[in-house]
Amino acid sequence: MKDILVIGAGKIGAVVAEMLVDTPQDGGYRVTVADRSAALLAQIDADPRRSSRLSTLVLDIGDAAAVRAALQGRYAVLNAAPYHLTLPVARAAVDAGVHYLDLTEDVASTRAIRALAPQARSALMPQCGLAPGFISIVAADLARRFDALDSVRMRVGALPAYPSNALNYNLTWSTEGVINEYCEPCEAIVDGHLCSVPALEEREEFSLDGVLYEAFNTSGGLGTLCETLAGRVRTLNYRTIRYPGHAAIMKALLHDLRLKDRRDVLKDILEQALPSTMQDVVIVFVTVAGLRDGRLQQDTYARKVYSHVLAGKMRSAIQITTASSLCAMLDLLAAGELPQRGFVRQEEVPLAAFLANRFGRAYAADALAHAA
């Protein structure tokens, strides 16, 4: 049984911990959840059946010595803390020789982690969530089916199943993370050239299952695909899916009211005004076009995942998809199916292996493709 440290007891970290200890002891995990908030840690499921395998630890990530001490003897650390706390944990993991996985969408953090890889004795695997994460696995799998690539278009959204406000949005994930991806520059390949495009721009509309959506540029969703596919594709982009009207209001808040420069204020406004919901839907929509057998052809992967009961409790769709992805990557690493040292890209993982994994199969479960 492998000892795992999960950092962050919030919406995702708590679910990750409970999913990991819900596995059989043979091939299972012993988990410690660490957070600076004792109140959040107190909410971790204390089911007596899990008590011997699930514990909590009050930990300030700003205390480097305490983080290093918490990592001693661990197999891996799973970082579910906000994106700006990514790098200190990664550095401590490298120093301790512990495998490192996280959920960050922040491009700068991922580049900094990659710079640590040459000196690492363990695997460094950032971006193990939904987007970046699973979306790159899907895109890479579709891309391998073509003799030559033309375009790779990746679209992901975590949306309320029943929108009821002007933003057509509820808080289902990290507010800081959402604001960050709406503000930072976005990587893309345009006409074969790697470039930076502005967030919230290049809005498009499309319909899926009779529902109209909009999609627009956001930062971080491509992961490392731009580098992986450089020189091989004419168009590569990532856009976040929302209901129509969302982008226009967010642009007004961020740019017209200049809240882009006062993110703490915007965070407070959103968290006070927008309720969270467990009734959500995650949409994954990837389209790849290219030459196959001398003809221009297109393949598409489309999937909806709804909130459902998982590991004995009702979970939101974003909890299911994000936590399942992180757990699946840990499982594949522990099984020796991924590189055991250095920087590991999401697109190195075969889609079939991911979906066959006991955690990854949540993405393929028919029961999750319908509202509970």
N, C-alpha and C positions, 0 to 999 in steps of 0.2 A: 504494500500500500504506500503510495507516494504522498509526501507532505506538501501541501500547496498553501501559499499565502495569497489571499485575495485582498487587495487594497481598495477600499471604498465600499461602504455598506448602504449605498443608495439604491435607486430603482433597478440597476443592473447587477451590481456587485452582490447584493443579497440573493438574487435569483441564481446567479452563477454558483454561489456557495451551496445553496440548497439542492441544485441539480447535481452537483458533483458528489455530494454525500448521499444522494438517493440511489447511487449505483451499488451493485453487489460489492462486498468487501474484496473478493478476488478480482483484481483489476480495477479497484476503486481508489478513492482518494480520502485523505484526512485533511481537513480544511480549517485554517484560521482566517477569520475575517478581521481586518484591521481598519480602523477609522479614528479620527480625532474626536468624533461625536459619540459619547457614551449613550446618548438617547437613541441614535440610529442603531447602534449595536444591540441595544436592548430589544429592538424589534425583530432581530434575526430569529427565525423559527427555532424554538427550543424543544422540538419533538424529542421525547425520551429515546426514541429509536435512533436518533442521530447524535445524541449527546456525547458519545465516545469519539465521534469523528468530526464534530463541528464545534469550534470554540471561537471566542472573540478576543480582540486585543485593542486597547486604546492606544493609538499611535499618531504622533504628529510627524507628517512626512518632512516637515522642515527640519527635523532633528535627524541629521545624517547618521549619527552614531546609533540612534535607536532603530532606524530603518535597517542598517547593516546587521544589528543584533537580531532583529526579527527575521532576517533572511537566512540566518545560520541553520544549516541542516535541511533546508527546503529543496524540493525538486524544481519548483518553478514558482514565480510570482505572476499573478494576473492582476494587472493594473486597471481598475475601473474608476479611478479618480478623474477629476476634471483635467482637460488637456494641458493646462499650464503646470500641472504637477507631474507630467509624464517623465521628464528628463531626470530629475533626482532619483526616482525609483530605478530607472534603467541603468544609471551609473552605479548604483548600489548593487544591482543584480550582476553587472559585469564584474565588479570587485569581488563578489561572493561566489562567482562561478555558477550562478543560478539561471535557469532558463527564464526568459522574460517575454510576456505577451501583454498587449494592451488593446484598447479600442479607439485610440486617438484618430481624429480626422485632420489634425493640425499638420500641415505640410512641413513647417519648420522643425517641429518636434521629431517627425519621422526622419528628416535629414540628419538631425543631430544624433539620433539613435544609430542610424546607419554608419555614422562616423566612428562610433564606438566598436563596431563589429570586428575590425581587424585584430583588436586586442582581446576579444571575448573568447572564453573557453566554453561558452554555452550558446544556445540559440537565442537570437533577438528577433522577435516576431511582432512588430507593431501592426495596428490596423486590422485586428482580427474580428471585427464586428460585421455589420450588415453592409454598410457603404462608408468607408472602404472596408473590404473584407470579402464577403460572399459574392458581391457584385463582380469583383475582379476574377474570382474563380469561374463564374458563369461566362464572362466575356472571353476569357482565355480559352475556355473549352470550345465555345462557338468558333473562335478564330482559328483553332487548330483544324477545323473541318474544311478550310479553304486552301487552294493552291496559292492564291495571292489575295491580299486584303485590300478593300477599298475604304470601308467605313465601319467604325465601332461606336455605337450610340448607347449609352448606359443611363437608365432612368430609375430612380428609387424614391419612394415617398412613404412616410409614416403619418397617416391621416386619421382624424376622427371618423368613425363609421357614420356618425350622425352630426354633421357640422351645424352649429346653431349661433354663430356670431359673425361679425363683419369680416374677420380674418379667415373664417372657415377653418379654424385651427384650434386644437387643444394641446396642452403641454403633455407630451407623452415621453419626453426624453430630456436630456440636459439642456436647460435654457442657455447656459453659457456656450455650449457646443453649437446650438442653432444660430445664435448671434454671430459666433465666430465664422461659421461657414457662409453666412450672409454678407460678411464684411471683407474677408480676405480674398486676394486674387486667386483665380482658378486656372489650373493648368489645362491645356488642350493641344491637340495637333490639328492645325488648319492648313490645308493645301500642302500637307507633308512636312510642315515646319512646327516645331515645338514653340508654343507661345503662351502668353498670359492673357486671360480674358476677364472682364469685370464680373463680379458676383451680381446676381439678380437681373442680368441682362440676357439677351437672345431668347426671350420668352417664346414659347410655342404652345399650341393646344393639340390635344389628341383625345380620342375616345377609346375606352376599354370597357367591355361588357355593358355598353350603353351609358356609361358615366363619362362626363366631360371633365378633363383635367388640364392644368397648365403645368409647364416645366420650364425651369430657368437655371442658369449657371449658379452653382455653389461650389465652395472650395473643399478640396480634400477627398472627394469621392472616388477619384481615379486611382488613389494609392500610388503604386509605382508603375502603372501600366504605360504611362507616357514613355518612360525610359525603356521598358521591355519591348514596346512595339515601334520605337523610333526607327524611321527609315523603311517601315514595312506597311504603313497605312496612310491614306490620304487625309482621313478625318477621324478624330477620336475626341469624344467629349462626354462629360457627365453633367446631368441636370437633375435637380430635385423636383419631385412631383408634389403639387398642391392643388386645391380646388381653385377655379378661376376667381381672380380678384385679390388673392393673397399678396402676390408680388407687388402690386401697385401700392398697397397700404404700407408694406414693409419698406419700400423705397422712400415713401413720404416720411416715415419715422426716422429712417437711418440717414437720409440725405437732406431732405427739406428741413426737418427739425434738428438735424445734426447730432442725432443720438448715436451715430457711429463713433463719435468721439467721447461719448458718455455711456459706455456699455453697461456700467453698473446701474445707471438710471433706467435704461431700457429693460434690463433684467428685472428690476423691481416692478416696473410697470406691467410687464408681461405676466409675472408670477402673481401679481395682485388682481389682474383683470381676466386672465385666461385660466379656467379650471382644468385640472388634469382629468383624464378619463381612462378607464380600462377597456372601453368599447372602441377599439381602433382597428385599422387595417394597414398592413404593410404591402406595398406594391413593388414588385421587381419586374422591370421591363427592359430587356436588352435586345438590340437588333444589330446584326453583323452582316455586311454585304461584301462580296468579293467574287473572284473568279474560281470556278470549280468545273472541271472538265471542259474548259474553254468558254464557259458561259458565265455571265454576271448573274449571281444568285444571292438570295437573302435567307438567313435563318433567324428566328426570333425565339427568345425565352420569355414567357410571361407567367407571373405567379402572384397570387394574392394570399396572404396569411392573416387570419383574424385572431382576435383574443380567444383564449381557450384555457382549459384546465391542463396544467403541466406540472409534474412532480407534486401532485396532490393539491395544488392551489390554483385559483384563477389568475392568469397572467395576461398582460396586454400583449398585443402582437409585436410591439417593439421590444418588449422584454424577451419574448419567445425567440425572435430571430437573432437579436444581438447576443443574448446569453448562450443560446444553442451554438452559434458560430464560434464564440470564444471557447466553449467547452469542447467542441469538436476539434478545434485546432490543437488544444492541449492533449486530447485523446490520441490524435494522429501522431503528435510528437512523442508521447509516451510509448506508443506502439512501435516506434522506430521507423515510421513511414515518411518522416520529414528530416531534413538535415539537422544534425545535433549540435551544430556550431556555426556561428556567424549569422549574417543577416538573411532572413527567410522572407521571400515575397509571397503574397497571397496567391498569385497566379501560378506558383509552382505546384499547387495542390490540385490533383485531378478532381473534377466535379463528381465523377462516379464514386471515388473513395470518400469524398465528403458526405454525399447523400447516403452512402451505405453505413456511415458511422452512427452509433447509437444516439448521439446528440444531433448530428447533422441531418438525420432523417426527418426532423421536425419540418424542414423546408419542403419535404416531399409528401408529408402526411395529408391524405385527403380530408381528414376530419378538421384540419386547421384551415382549409381553403374555403370554409363556409362560416358564417356568423354563428356563434354558440347560442 
